[in-house]
Amino acid sequence: MRLMKLVLVAALTAAPAMTFAQTTAPEQPKNPIVKREFNQQRRIGNGIQNGRLTPRQGARLERQQMRIHREVRGMRARHDGHLTVRDRRMIHRRQNIASRRIFRANHMHRRNG
């Protein structure tokens, strides 16, 4: 059971890191919400790659980003592909919280050392 969890965590963290390692700058999205998701995914991938994030931390942050992305898709589905001002405000707030968590996780070693 423990080995299975380790394999799952490794798979969840390695796949996004490999995806972003191959992405070039011109492929970045134009939509601000999607662009922010992209940047935060890249920050998580970089943290895993340079060893500042453990695979477990990376998986947790990835799950949080996945939940936010699912929420955006649901909001768009409810409003014919558009986001209301209220929806954008809520997503922005959630992304701020996620960004803070990514920063803290990436810089945790400095507080302990």
N, CA, C and O atoms as CSV, one atom per row, in Angstrom:
chain,resi,resn,atom,element,x,y,z
A,1,MET,N,N,0.824,-1.184,0.000
A,1,MET,CA,C,0.000,0.000,0.000
A,1,MET,C,C,0.869,1.250,0.000
A,1,MET,O,O,0.604,2.206,-0.728
A,2,ARG,N,N,1.907,1.230,0.823
A,2,ARG,CA,C,2.790,2.387,0.914
A,2,ARG,C,C,3.552,2.607,-0.396
A,2,ARG,O,O,3.740,3.745,-0.824
A,3,LEU,N,N,3.987,1.516,-1.026
A,3,LEU,CA,C,4.688,1.593,-2.302
A,3,LEU,C,C,3.759,2.162,-3.370
A,3,LEU,O,O,4.180,2.953,-4.214
A,4,MET,N,N,2.502,1.756,-3.325
A,4,MET,CA,C,1.526,2.240,-4.292
A,4,MET,C,C,1.335,3.758,-4.159
A,4,MET,O,O,1.246,4.466,-5.162
A,5,LYS,N,N,1.275,4.245,-2.932
A,5,LYS,CA,C,1.146,5.683,-2.694
A,5,LYS,C,C,2.377,6.418,-3.215
A,5,LYS,O,O,2.257,7.474,-3.836
A,6,LEU,N,N,3.552,5.862,-2.964
A,6,LEU,CA,C,4.792,6.481,-3.410
A,6,LEU,C,C,4.832,6.562,-4.934
A,6,LEU,O,O,5.236,7.583,-5.491
A,7,VAL,N,N,4.420,5.507,-5.600
A,7,VAL,CA,C,4.400,5.486,-7.063
A,7,VAL,C,C,3.399,6.516,-7.584
A,7,VAL,O,O,3.686,7.220,-8.553
A,8,LEU,N,N,2.236,6.610,-6.955
A,8,LEU,CA,C,1.214,7.577,-7.369
A,8,LEU,C,C,1.721,9.000,-7.200
A,8,LEU,O,O,1.554,9.826,-8.097
A,9,VAL,N,N,2.333,9.294,-6.072
A,9,VAL,CA,C,2.867,10.636,-5.826
A,9,VAL,C,C,3.957,10.961,-6.841
A,9,VAL,O,O,3.997,12.070,-7.374
A,10,ALA,N,N,4.830,10.014,-7.108
A,10,ALA,CA,C,5.908,10.232,-8.076
A,10,ALA,C,C,5.343,10.494,-9.466
A,10,ALA,O,O,5.842,11.359,-10.187
A,11,ALA,N,N,4.310,9.756,-9.845
A,11,ALA,CA,C,3.697,9.945,-11.166
A,11,ALA,C,C,3.022,11.304,-11.256
A,11,ALA,O,O,3.128,11.982,-12.278
A,12,LEU,N,N,2.333,11.705,-10.204
A,12,LEU,CA,C,1.640,12.998,-10.210
A,12,LEU,C,C,2.613,14.167,-10.287
A,12,LEU,O,O,2.301,15.200,-10.879
A,13,THR,N,N,3.765,14.010,-9.703
A,13,THR,CA,C,4.717,15.119,-9.693
A,13,THR,C,C,5.627,15.109,-10.909
A,13,THR,O,O,6.058,16.173,-11.355
A,14,ALA,N,N,5.928,13.959,-11.449
A,14,ALA,CA,C,6.842,13.886,-12.582
A,14,ALA,C,C,6.177,14.314,-13.885
A,14,ALA,O,O,6.820,14.964,-14.709
A,15,ALA,N,N,4.931,13.975,-14.091
A,15,ALA,CA,C,4.254,14.291,-15.350
A,15,ALA,C,C,4.197,15.793,-15.618
A,15,ALA,O,O,4.573,16.216,-16.711
A,16,PRO,N,N,3.743,16.620,-14.670
A,16,PRO,CA,C,3.725,18.061,-14.947
A,16,PRO,C,C,5.118,18.648,-15.117
A,16,PRO,O,O,5.317,19.556,-15.924
A,17,ALA,N,N,6.082,18.135,-14.364
A,17,ALA,CA,C,7.449,18.651,-14.475
A,17,ALA,C,C,7.998,18.380,-15.874
A,17,ALA,O,O,8.655,19.242,-16.457
A,18,MET,N,N,7.736,17.200,-16.413
A,18,MET,CA,C,8.205,16.876,-17.756
A,18,MET,C,C,7.485,17.717,-18.800
A,18,MET,O,O,8.089,18.150,-19.781
A,19,THR,N,N,6.191,17.948,-18.585
A,19,THR,CA,C,5.415,18.741,-19.528
A,19,THR,C,C,5.943,20.155,-19.611
A,19,THR,O,O,6.106,20.690,-20.708
A,20,PHE,N,N,6.215,20.775,-18.464
A,20,PHE,CA,C,6.663,22.156,-18.459
A,20,PHE,C,C,8.115,22.299,-18.873
A,20,PHE,O,O,8.522,23.365,-19.333
A,21,ALA,N,N,8.893,21.257,-18.719
A,21,ALA,CA,C,10.283,21.318,-19.128
A,21,ALA,C,C,10.383,21.427,-20.648
A,21,ALA,O,O,11.362,21.970,-21.159
A,22,GLN,N,N,9.385,20.918,-21.383
A,22,GLN,CA,C,9.405,20.923,-22.828
A,22,GLN,C,C,8.683,22.126,-23.417
A,22,GLN,O,O,8.756,22.347,-24.626
A,23,THR,N,N,7.991,22.905,-22.603
A,23,THR,CA,C,7.204,24.018,-23.092
A,23,THR,C,C,8.098,25.219,-23.371
A,23,THR,O,O,8.991,25.545,-22.589
A,24,THR,N,N,7.837,25.875,-24.511
A,24,THR,CA,C,8.594,27.068,-24.858
A,24,THR,C,C,7.766,28.306,-24.536
A,24,THR,O,O,6.552,28.217,-24.353
A,25,ALA,N,N,8.411,29.437,-24.470
A,25,ALA,CA,C,7.757,30.689,-24.076
A,25,ALA,C,C,6.598,31.101,-25.002
A,25,ALA,O,O,5.567,31.525,-24.480
A,26,PRO,N,N,6.696,31.008,-26.330
A,26,PRO,CA,C,5.597,31.466,-27.172
A,26,PRO,C,C,4.292,30.691,-26.991
A,26,PRO,O,O,3.238,31.164,-27.415
A,27,GLU,N,N,4.341,29.517,-26.373
A,27,GLU,CA,C,3.141,28.706,-26.199
A,27,GLU,C,C,2.313,29.133,-24.994
A,27,GLU,O,O,1.270,28.535,-24.728
A,28,GLN,N,N,2.753,30.153,-24.259
A,28,GLN,CA,C,2.016,30.567,-23.074
A,28,GLN,C,C,0.659,31.132,-23.475
A,28,GLN,O,O,0.553,31.833,-24.481
A,29,PRO,N,N,-0.377,30.834,-22.698
A,29,PRO,CA,C,-1.730,31.269,-23.028
A,29,PRO,C,C,-1.924,32.774,-22.859
A,29,PRO,O,O,-1.167,33.433,-22.147
A,30,LYS,N,N,-2.955,33.308,-23.527
A,30,LYS,CA,C,-3.245,34.743,-23.475
A,30,LYS,C,C,-4.208,35.088,-22.341
A,30,LYS,O,O,-4.097,36.160,-21.748
A,31,ASN,N,N,-5.147,34.202,-22.032
A,31,ASN,CA,C,-6.140,34.438,-20.996
A,31,ASN,C,C,-5.448,34.582,-19.638
A,31,ASN,O,O,-4.662,33.711,-19.263
A,32,PRO,N,N,-5.721,35.668,-18.885
A,32,PRO,CA,C,-5.019,35.886,-17.607
A,32,PRO,C,C,-5.199,34.753,-16.594
A,32,PRO,O,O,-4.252,34.416,-15.883
A,33,ILE,N,N,-6.381,34.164,-16.516
A,33,ILE,CA,C,-6.611,33.085,-15.553
A,33,ILE,C,C,-5.826,31.849,-15.957
A,33,ILE,O,O,-5.188,31.212,-15.119
A,34,VAL,N,N,-5.870,31.511,-17.233
A,34,VAL,CA,C,-5.145,30.336,-17.730
A,34,VAL,C,C,-3.641,30.583,-17.631
A,34,VAL,O,O,-2.876,29.676,-17.305
A,35,LYS,N,N,-3.222,31.823,-17.918
A,35,LYS,CA,C,-1.804,32.166,-17.830
A,35,LYS,C,C,-1.304,32.015,-16.395
A,35,LYS,O,O,-0.191,31.541,-16.164
A,36,ARG,N,N,-2.132,32.419,-15.437
A,36,ARG,CA,C,-1.745,32.307,-14.034
A,36,ARG,C,C,-1.648,30.841,-13.621
A,36,ARG,O,O,-0.720,30.449,-12.913
A,37,GLU,N,N,-2.620,30.025,-14.072
A,37,GLU,CA,C,-2.552,28.588,-13.790
A,37,GLU,C,C,-1.262,28.009,-14.351
A,37,GLU,O,O,-0.576,27.232,-13.687
A,38,PHE,N,N,-0.942,28.396,-15.580
A,38,PHE,CA,C,0.271,27.915,-16.241
A,38,PHE,C,C,1.513,28.286,-15.430
A,38,PHE,O,O,2.384,27.447,-15.199
A,39,ASN,N,N,1.590,29.557,-14.997
A,39,ASN,CA,C,2.752,30.016,-14.232
A,39,ASN,C,C,2.876,29.287,-12.899
A,39,ASN,O,O,3.980,28.939,-12.480
A,40,GLN,N,N,1.753,29.056,-12.236
A,40,GLN,CA,C,1.811,28.372,-10.944
A,40,GLN,C,C,2.187,26.909,-11.118
A,40,GLN,O,O,2.899,26.349,-10.284
A,41,GLN,N,N,1.718,26.286,-12.188
A,41,GLN,CA,C,2.126,24.913,-12.474
A,41,GLN,C,C,3.637,24.868,-12.727
A,41,GLN,O,O,4.328,23.951,-12.281
A,42,ARG,N,N,4.134,25.876,-13.451
A,42,ARG,CA,C,5.569,25.954,-13.737
A,42,ARG,C,C,6.369,26.128,-12.440
A,42,ARG,O,O,7.425,25.518,-12.277
A,43,ARG,N,N,5.870,26.956,-11.525
A,43,ARG,CA,C,6.548,27.166,-10.241
A,43,ARG,C,C,6.600,25.874,-9.430
A,43,ARG,O,O,7.610,25.578,-8.791
A,44,ILE,N,N,5.517,25.111,-9.458
A,44,ILE,CA,C,5.497,23.830,-8.747
A,44,ILE,C,C,6.505,22.872,-9.392
A,44,ILE,O,O,7.284,22.216,-8.702
A,45,GLY,N,N,6.475,22.805,-10.719
A,45,GLY,CA,C,7.407,21.942,-11.444
A,45,GLY,C,C,8.856,22.290,-11.170
A,45,GLY,O,O,9.690,21.406,-10.974
A,46,ASN,N,N,9.156,23.587,-11.156
A,46,ASN,CA,C,10.528,24.027,-10.868
A,46,ASN,C,C,10.926,23.666,-9.437
A,46,ASN,O,O,12.064,23.264,-9.193
A,47,GLY,N,N,9.997,23.807,-8.494
A,47,GLY,CA,C,10.286,23.466,-7.101
A,47,GLY,C,C,10.617,21.993,-6.933
A,47,GLY,O,O,11.511,21.624,-6.171
A,48,ILE,N,N,9.881,21.159,-7.656
A,48,ILE,CA,C,10.141,19.713,-7.597
A,48,ILE,C,C,11.481,19.401,-8.250
A,48,ILE,O,O,12.279,18.619,-7.734
A,49,GLN,N,N,11.706,20.037,-9.405
A,49,GLN,CA,C,12.920,19.769,-10.174
A,49,GLN,C,C,14.190,20.169,-9.412
A,49,GLN,O,O,15.180,19.438,-9.428
A,50,ASN,N,N,14.158,21.324,-8.749
A,50,ASN,CA,C,15.379,21.758,-8.057
A,50,ASN,C,C,15.452,21.253,-6.613
A,50,ASN,O,O,16.378,21.604,-5.882
A,51,GLY,N,N,14.488,20.438,-6.204
A,51,GLY,CA,C,14.558,19.789,-4.906
A,51,GLY,C,C,14.029,20.605,-3.738
A,51,GLY,O,O,14.147,20.173,-2.592
A,52,ARG,N,N,13.459,21.752,-3.990
A,52,ARG,CA,C,12.902,22.555,-2.890
A,52,ARG,C,C,11.565,22.008,-2.414
A,52,ARG,O,O,11.177,22.218,-1.265
A,53,LEU,N,N,10.863,21.309,-3.295
A,53,LEU,CA,C,9.598,20.673,-2.919
A,53,LEU,C,C,9.778,19.170,-2.912
A,53,LEU,O,O,10.425,18.611,-3.797
A,54,THR,N,N,9.212,18.522,-1.921
A,54,THR,CA,C,9.205,17.064,-1.921
A,54,THR,C,C,8.107,16.606,-2.871
A,54,THR,O,O,7.205,17.384,-3.181
A,55,PRO,N,N,8.160,15.377,-3.334
A,55,PRO,CA,C,7.094,14.876,-4.203
A,55,PRO,C,C,5.710,14.980,-3.552
A,55,PRO,O,O,4.712,15.247,-4.222
A,56,ARG,N,N,5.673,14.767,-2.254
A,56,ARG,CA,C,4.393,14.839,-1.547
A,56,ARG,C,C,3.845,16.276,-1.552
A,56,ARG,O,O,2.656,16.490,-1.787
A,57,GLN,N,N,4.720,17.253,-1.293
A,57,GLN,CA,C,4.293,18.650,-1.332
A,57,GLN,C,C,3.838,19.030,-2.734
A,57,GLN,O,O,2.822,19.701,-2.912
A,58,GLY,N,N,4.602,18.593,-3.721
A,58,GLY,CA,C,4.249,18.883,-5.113
A,58,GLY,C,C,2.897,18.308,-5.481
A,58,GLY,O,O,2.098,18.968,-6.145
A,59,ALA,N,N,2.634,17.082,-5.054
A,59,ALA,CA,C,1.348,16.444,-5.352
A,59,ALA,C,C,0.204,17.204,-4.695
A,59,ALA,O,O,-0.860,17.366,-5.292
A,60,ARG,N,N,0.419,17.667,-3.473
A,60,ARG,CA,C,-0.626,18.412,-2.767
A,60,ARG,C,C,-0.923,19.730,-3.490
A,60,ARG,O,O,-2.086,20.093,-3.672
A,61,LEU,N,N,0.124,20.440,-3.898
A,61,LEU,CA,C,-0.060,21.702,-4.607
A,61,LEU,C,C,-0.697,21.474,-5.978
A,61,LEU,O,O,-1.515,22.279,-6.424
A,62,GLU,N,N,-0.328,20.383,-6.643
A,62,GLU,CA,C,-0.933,20.031,-7.937
A,62,GLU,C,C,-2.432,19.759,-7.776
A,62,GLU,O,O,-3.240,20.193,-8.598
A,63,ARG,N,N,-2.793,19.042,-6.716
A,63,ARG,CA,C,-4.213,18.764,-6.472
A,63,ARG,C,C,-4.996,20.051,-6.253
A,63,ARG,O,O,-6.125,20.200,-6.721
A,64,GLN,N,N,-4.373,20.979,-5.530
A,64,GLN,CA,C,-5.033,22.258,-5.286
A,64,GLN,C,C,-5.257,23.001,-6.612
A,64,GLN,O,O,-6.328,23.566,-6.836
A,65,GLN,N,N,-4.257,22.998,-7.476
A,65,GLN,CA,C,-4.401,23.649,-8.780
A,65,GLN,C,C,-5.466,22.953,-9.621
A,65,GLN,O,O,-6.224,23.601,-10.343
A,66,MET,N,N,-5.515,21.627,-9.521
A,66,MET,CA,C,-6.514,20.871,-10.273
A,66,MET,C,C,-7.927,21.236,-9.809
A,66,MET,O,O,-8.838,21.368,-10.626
A,67,ARG,N,N,-8.104,21.398,-8.490
A,67,ARG,CA,C,-9.418,21.780,-7.961
A,67,ARG,C,C,-9.834,23.159,-8.468
A,67,ARG,O,O,-10.986,23.366,-8.848
A,68,ILE,N,N,-8.895,24.094,-8.473
A,68,ILE,CA,C,-9.196,25.441,-8.956
A,68,ILE,C,C,-9.563,25.385,-10.436
A,68,ILE,O,O,-10.515,26.037,-10.867
A,69,HIS,N,N,-8.814,24.610,-11.210
A,69,HIS,CA,C,-9.090,24.487,-12.642
A,69,HIS,C,C,-10.479,23.887,-12.886
A,69,HIS,O,O,-11.215,24.338,-13.764
A,70,ARG,N,N,-10.822,22.872,-12.102
A,70,ARG,CA,C,-12.148,22.263,-12.222
A,70,ARG,C,C,-13.250,23.279,-11.922
A,70,ARG,O,O,-14.294,23.309,-12.574
A,71,GLU,N,N,-12.979,24.113,-10.906
A,71,GLU,CA,C,-13.948,25.142,-10.533
A,71,GLU,C,C,-14.158,26.128,-11.683
A,71,GLU,O,O,-15.291,26.500,-11.990
A,72,VAL,N,N,-13.064,26.545,-12.315
A,72,VAL,CA,C,-13.152,27.476,-13.439
A,72,VAL,C,C,-13.976,26.852,-14.561
A,72,VAL,O,O,-14.838,27.511,-15.144
A,73,ARG,N,N,-13.713,25.590,-14.862
A,73,ARG,CA,C,-14.479,24.918,-15.923
A,73,ARG,C,C,-15.956,24.863,-15.589
A,73,ARG,O,O,-16.801,25.076,-16.459
A,74,GLY,N,N,-16.274,24.578,-14.326
A,74,GLY,CA,C,-17.677,24.539,-13.905
A,74,GLY,C,C,-18.339,25.904,-14.017
A,74,GLY,O,O,-19.484,26.015,-14.456
A,75,MET,N,N,-17.614,26.939,-13.619
A,75,MET,CA,C,-18.157,28.297,-13.711
A,75,MET,C,C,-18.414,28.683,-15.162
A,75,MET,O,O,-19.443,29.277,-15.485
A,76,ARG,N,N,-17.473,28.341,-16.029
A,76,ARG,CA,C,-17.646,28.640,-17.456
A,76,ARG,C,C,-18.845,27.876,-18.028
A,76,ARG,O,O,-19.593,28.411,-18.846
A,77,ALA,N,N,-19.020,26.652,-17.603
A,77,ALA,CA,C,-20.143,25.839,-18.101
A,77,ALA,C,C,-21.482,26.447,-17.684
A,77,ALA,O,O,-22.454,26.392,-18.437
A,78,ARG,N,N,-21.528,27.014,-16.504
A,78,ARG,CA,C,-22.774,27.618,-16.022
A,78,ARG,C,C,-23.121,28.921,-16.724
A,78,ARG,O,O,-24.285,29.319,-16.753
A,79,HIS,N,N,-22.107,29.599,-17.299
A,79,HIS,CA,C,-22.345,30.905,-17.897
A,79,HIS,C,C,-21.964,30.950,-19.371
A,79,HIS,O,O,-21.390,31.937,-19.831
A,80,ASP,N,N,-22.269,29.911,-20.104
A,80,ASP,CA,C,-22.041,29.857,-21.559
A,80,ASP,C,C,-20.603,30.163,-21.967
A,80,ASP,O,O,-20.374,30.872,-22.947
A,81,GLY,N,N,-19.647,29.639,-21.231
A,81,GLY,CA,C,-18.246,29.792,-21.592
A,81,GLY,C,C,-17.590,31.055,-21.078
A,81,GLY,O,O,-16.412,31.289,-21.348
A,82,HIS,N,N,-18.321,31.870,-20.347
A,82,HIS,CA,C,-17.770,33.121,-19.818
A,82,HIS,C,C,-17.694,33.059,-18.296
A,82,HIS,O,O,-18.357,32.244,-17.655
A,83,LEU,N,N,-16.876,33.934,-17.741
A,83,LEU,CA,C,-16.793,34.066,-16.289
A,83,LEU,C,C,-17.377,35.415,-15.895
A,83,LEU,O,O,-17.079,36.436,-16.515
A,84,THR,N,N,-18.205,35.411,-14.867
A,84,THR,CA,C,-18.750,36.672,-14.366
A,84,THR,C,C,-17.668,37.386,-13.565
A,84,THR,O,O,-16.636,36.799,-13.240
A,85,VAL,N,N,-17.906,38.644,-13.252
A,85,VAL,CA,C,-16.964,39.411,-12.441
A,85,VAL,C,C,-16.775,38.729,-11.087
A,85,VAL,O,O,-15.660,38.637,-10.573
A,86,ARG,N,N,-17.870,38.260,-10.527
A,86,ARG,CA,C,-17.811,37.574,-9.232
A,86,ARG,C,C,-16.978,36.298,-9.321
A,86,ARG,O,O,-16.183,36.004,-8.427
A,87,ASP,N,N,-17.165,35.540,-10.407
A,87,ASP,CA,C,-16.388,34.310,-10.615
A,87,ASP,C,C,-14.901,34.629,-10.719
A,87,ASP,O,O,-14.076,33.973,-10.084
A,88,ARG,N,N,-14.562,35.639,-11.521
A,88,ARG,CA,C,-13.154,36.004,-11.693
A,88,ARG,C,C,-12.536,36.440,-10.365
A,88,ARG,O,O,-11.389,36.108,-10.067
A,89,ARG,N,N,-13.302,37.183,-9.576
A,89,ARG,CA,C,-12.814,37.643,-8.278
A,89,ARG,C,C,-12.535,36.445,-7.358
A,89,ARG,O,O,-11.516,36.408,-6.669
A,90,MET,N,N,-13.443,35.475,-7.356
A,90,MET,CA,C,-13.276,34.300,-6.500
A,90,MET,C,C,-12.070,33.468,-6.956
A,90,MET,O,O,-11.287,33.006,-6.127
A,91,ILE,N,N,-11.923,33.280,-8.259
A,91,ILE,CA,C,-10.788,32.515,-8.785
A,91,ILE,C,C,-9.483,33.239,-8.457
A,91,ILE,O,O,-8.500,32.608,-8.067
A,92,HIS,N,N,-9.476,34.547,-8.613
A,92,HIS,CA,C,-8.281,35.335,-8.306
A,92,HIS,C,C,-7.898,35.161,-6.836
A,92,HIS,O,O,-6.720,35.001,-6.515
A,93,ARG,N,N,-8.876,35.192,-5.958
A,93,ARG,CA,C,-8.627,35.022,-4.526
A,93,ARG,C,C,-8.043,33.633,-4.242
A,93,ARG,O,O,-7.086,33.501,-3.479
A,94,ARG,N,N,-8.622,32.605,-4.857
A,94,ARG,CA,C,-8.125,31.239,-4.651
A,94,ARG,C,C,-6.715,31.073,-5.192
A,94,ARG,O,O,-5.886,30.392,-4.588
A,95,GLN,N,N,-6.441,31.709,-6.351
A,95,GLN,CA,C,-5.099,31.617,-6.920
A,95,GLN,C,C,-4.084,32.360,-6.050
A,95,GLN,O,O,-2.927,31.947,-5.964
A,96,ASN,N,N,-4.508,33.458,-5.402
A,96,ASN,CA,C,-3.613,34.156,-4.471
A,96,ASN,C,C,-3.228,33.246,-3.313
A,96,ASN,O,O,-2.063,33.188,-2.918
A,97,ILE,N,N,-4.205,32.542,-2.778
A,97,ILE,CA,C,-3.947,31.615,-1.671
A,97,ILE,C,C,-2.998,30.504,-2.129
A,97,ILE,O,O,-2.049,30.155,-1.427
A,98,ALA,N,N,-3.270,29.954,-3.318
A,98,ALA,CA,C,-2.428,28.881,-3.850
A,98,ALA,C,C,-1.007,29.389,-4.090
A,98,ALA,O,O,-0.038,28.682,-3.815
A,99,SER,N,N,-0.884,30.612,-4.603
A,99,SER,CA,C,0.428,31.190,-4.872
A,99,SER,C,C,1.222,31.334,-3.575
A,99,SER,O,O,2.416,31.038,-3.533
A,100,ARG,N,N,0.556,31.786,-2.527
A,100,ARG,CA,C,1.212,31.922,-1.226
A,100,ARG,C,C,1.701,30.571,-0.732
A,100,ARG,O,O,2.810,30.454,-0.212
A,101,ARG,N,N,0.869,29.552,-0.897
A,101,ARG,CA,C,1.265,28.207,-0.452
A,101,ARG,C,C,2.465,27.689,-1.239
A,101,ARG,O,O,3.362,27.064,-0.674
A,102,ILE,N,N,2.478,27.951,-2.546
A,102,ILE,CA,C,3.603,27.518,-3.376
A,102,ILE,C,C,4.877,28.224,-2.912
A,102,ILE,O,O,5.925,27.594,-2.769
A,103,PHE,N,N,4.783,29.522,-2.679
A,103,PHE,CA,C,5.951,30.287,-2.228
A,103,PHE,C,C,6.470,29.747,-0.908
A,103,PHE,O,O,7.666,29.501,-0.753
A,104,ARG,N,N,5.566,29.565,0.038
A,104,ARG,CA,C,5.981,29.090,1.363
A,104,ARG,C,C,6.611,27.703,1.295
A,104,ARG,O,O,7.607,27.428,1.964
A,105,ALA,N,N,6.018,26.834,0.477
A,105,ALA,CA,C,6.567,25.479,0.350
A,105,ALA,C,C,7.955,25.516,-0.288
A,105,ALA,O,O,8.843,24.765,0.115
A,106,ASN,N,N,8.145,26.384,-1.279
A,106,ASN,CA,C,9.439,26.489,-1.953
A,106,ASN,C,C,10.515,27.105,-1.068
A,106,ASN,O,O,11.703,26.856,-1.276
A,107,HIS,N,N,10.117,27.902,-0.090
A,107,HIS,CA,C,11.097,28.606,0.739
A,107,HIS,C,C,11.141,28.085,2.170
A,107,HIS,O,O,11.745,28.716,3.037
A,108,MET,N,N,10.517,26.954,2.427
A,108,MET,CA,C,10.457,26.377,3.755
A,108,MET,C,C,11.830,26.057,4.318
A,108,MET,O,O,12.063,26.239,5.513
A,109,HIS,N,N,12.737,25.585,3.485
A,109,HIS,CA,C,14.064,25.157,3.962
A,109,HIS,C,C,14.849,26.312,4.564
A,109,HIS,O,O,15.707,26.084,5.418
A,110,ARG,N,N,14.583,27.536,4.149
A,110,ARG,CA,C,15.320,28.687,4.670
A,110,ARG,C,C,14.959,28.962,6.130
A,110,ARG,O,O,15.810,29.398,6.906
A,111,ARG,N,N,13.705,28.710,6.507
A,111,ARG,CA,C,13.302,28.929,7.887
A,111,ARG,C,C,13.886,27.887,8.810
A,111,ARG,O,O,14.205,28.179,9.963
A,112,ASN,N,N,14.030,26.657,8.303
A,112,ASN,CA,C,14.529,25.567,9.150
A,112,ASN,C,C,16.050,25.519,9.218
A,112,ASN,O,O,16.606,24.886,10.116
A,113,GLY,N,N,16.729,26.177,8.288
A,113,GLY,CA,C,18.183,26.050,8.245
A,113,GLY,C,C,18.816,27.264,8.728
A,113,GLY,O,O,20.043,27.347,8.767
